[in-house]
Amino acid sequence: MRLFALRDYRHLFGAQVIALFGTGLTTVALGLLAYDLAGPRAGIVLSTALTIKMVLYVVIAPLAAAYVDRLPRRTLLVVLDVVRGAVVLALPLISEVWHVYVLIGLLQAASATFTPTFQAVIPDLVTDESAYTRALSASQVASTMESLLSPVLAAVALTFMSFDRLFLGTSAGFLVSAVLVLSTRIPDARPSSHTRAWDRATSGIRAFLGTPRLRGIMALNLVVAAAGSIVVVNTVNHVRDGLGGSQSDVAWMLAASGGGTLLAALVLPRVLDRVAARTVMTTGAGVLVVATTAAAALVATGLTTWTGTAIVWTVIGIGMALIITPTGKVLRASVPRNAIPGTFAAQFSLSHLAWLITYPLAGRLGGEGNLTVTWSVLAALAGVGAVSALLLWPRHDGRGTVTTLSAPARHAPRADRATLTEAA
């Protein structure tokens, strides 16, 4: 089956790509807005805004998974896109730091409902197993392209316009995404096998706790968050204050990390055909531990340069891709089909719980001006996550043998049970 021959998937993928690029522009613009409002304390403002985002993601995603199967999904996705576009349009109009927190709260509440719902739609549109695997890969490629090209587009735009105009591009992206979603025929969700809302909200988390490979992914989430927080939270102050760079330089440094992610994403599909997901993902964890340790060492010795920072940022991007790209395939292979929405929602929530730990650390410690301590702490957390993943995810589980199934998986129908033995 040719994936992009499916009209509804093609339109939905286009909506995802456009919304992703809008979100990428917001990431760059939000950092610069924080610097404009708070100066040297921009890291604290940015980390607080991102902490609000993480809290809402952790809390709202499981609740959304519990109730969206009772709502028309196409209408819900369109409404959420419109809400996000309106909120982003208001961001350049604010003048106080607390305004940032309120608007970011509204924006991320909508996103915390949108993303798990969107992810759960794909298996219903793409029913062929091999095509679904390609759909997961396409989604990750879109994300990596966004992480590379959005900062580049922002850097080009910032050479002839102020950063607040970037928010206009983001808002337009969300509205175009809404139009594309509206043009698709999205089926309503399959009813959950759980009748109680609490059971529906927690079913995915129970699957994580009951499956060894998913417990390993929980630990790998911490590695990704520790390394990623250095890039997301500390880049603006490191480049502007430490290296004396401009607004455009911030965007270019973020693009270095995106370039590493794209490089790994282009190579990984062939690698994953021959190498177990566990090997690829734990290798990525090792790469991130080395990269974060190198970042701390560079600032501790005073040897930080443009070239050194760009290299470390690129390696961080590579390591993150090695972990994130295979995750969807591992999730799909670990649970029965009717449990996929809850499992994706649980991963969405649990991964952001890790960011909820690391974002405040990066912002509060970095806001004190001591990046050596900040990045040393984050490197230590990455190390803890990497070691935990090796211990929690048994080596013999690398090719897809589930050593412990969650309760829903044990009682899965025969057709769904077969998916549990797919290669992770």
Secondary structure, 3 states (H helix, E strand, C coil): CCHHHCHHHHHHHHHHHHHHHHHHHHHHHHHHHHHHHHHHHHHHHHHHHHHHHHHHHHHHHHHHHHHHHHCCHHHHHHHHHHHHHHHHHHHHHCCCHHHHHHHHHHHHHHHHHHHHHHHHHHHHHCCCHHHHHHHHHHHHHHHHHHHHHHHHHHHHHHCCCCHHHHHHHHHHHHHHHHHHHHCCCCCCCCCCCCCCHHHHHHHHHHHHHHCHHHHHHHHHHHHHHHHHHHHHHHHHHHHHHHCCCCHHHHHHHHHHHHHHHHHHHHHHHHHHHHCCHHHHHHHHHHHHHHHHHHHHHHHHHCCCCHHHHHHHHHHHHHHHHHHHCCHHHHHHHHCCHHHHHHHHHHHHHHHHHHHHHHHHHHHHHHHCCCHHHHHHHHHHHHHHHHHHHHHHCCHHHCCCCCCCCCHHHHCCCHHHHHHHHCCC
